[in-house]
Every structure is written in structure tokens, then in C-alpha cells.
């Protein structure tokens, strides 16, 4: 019995994926807004897993923690994107 058809790219299973087109609601938020990992992943058109991988390798601006929540400052993310997504300076 077959549960998954082989994907065209050689994988044996194909997992459902979310449309990662940035939502205009994220782009229209005030610059002082804090955004969640899910919102940032949507903005960058990547999965949350990829986002946390970037975070763990220090390739994203540092988030802030509010209790058990992780949030990014939207203005820092926009500035980072406008500058070509450089690796943040750890000395700052």
C-alpha cells in the first residue's frame, strides 16, 4: 500500500507547505512593531525551521524575548533587508 507518491525532485515523501508569499499586513505594520517567528518566516518566504537555523548561526538580527516568546523588531528586519542581509556585527 502506497501512502505517498515520490516527489518529482527525488524525495520519497512530499510534505504540505505553506505559501510563503509575504503578506501585505506584515509589510504595512508600523516600524516599531514586533513580529513573531511565523511572521518573519512569511516575510522572508522561508519556513520557520529555516528561520531558526539562520538565527542559530547568527545570520539574523538578534530577537528580543518577552517571557517565553521570541520577537523581532520590524524596523531592524527592514533595515537588515535593505542592506542586503549582512551578517550582524557581534560587537554591537
N, C-alpha and C positions, 0 to 999 in steps of 0.2 A: 504494500500500500504506500503510495507516494503522497506526502503531505506538502512538499514544496517542489516546484519545478526549478531546475537550475537557472540561475540568472544569466543574462547574456554576457556578463563580464567575467564569467568563470566561477562565481561563488555558488555554493550549493544551496544557500537559502537567501531569500531576499526579504529583508525586514521592512516594515512600513516606515515611511519617513514623512516628516512634516515639510510643508512648503516653507522654505527659508527665505522667502522674499521679504525684505524689510517692510514692516508695517508703517504706514504714514503716521499712525498715532504715536509711535516711538519718536519719529523724526520731528514731530510737532510739539513735543514736550518742552517746557521751559528749560533753559540750560542748567538751572540749579537742581533739577530733578535727579533723583537716584533711580537707577534701573536695576532690575533683577538679572540673574544669570540667564534666565529664559529670554528676557527682552534683549539682552546684549547678544546672545546667540542669534536671535532673529535678525537683529540689526546687521550683524556680520555675515549672515547667511551660512552659519555653521551649526553643528549640533552642540548641545550643552556639554557633551563629553569632550568634544574638540576644544570648546571654550576652557574647560577646566584643565585640559592638557596644556594649553597656552599659558594659563595662569600659573600652573606648577613649574613651568620653565621660565617664568618671569618675562614673558613676551607681551604681556598686557599691563596697562597701568594698574597699580595696586587698588583693590577694592577696599571698602570700609566694611566693618562688621557691626551690625546692630543686633545685639543678643545673639541668636543663632542664625541670623540672616546675613547674607553677603550681598552687597550692593555696590554699583559703580556710579561715579559722578558722571552724568551725561556730558557735561562740558569738557571733562578730561578725555572722555572717549572721542568726542568730536574733534578735539584738538589733536589727539593722537592719530586719528584717521587722516586729517588734513595734512599732517606732517609726514605721511607715508607709512604709518605704523612702525615707527622706530622702536628698538628695544629700549625700555625705560632705563634711565640712569639710576643705578642703585645708591649713588652717593647723595641723592636729593632727599 
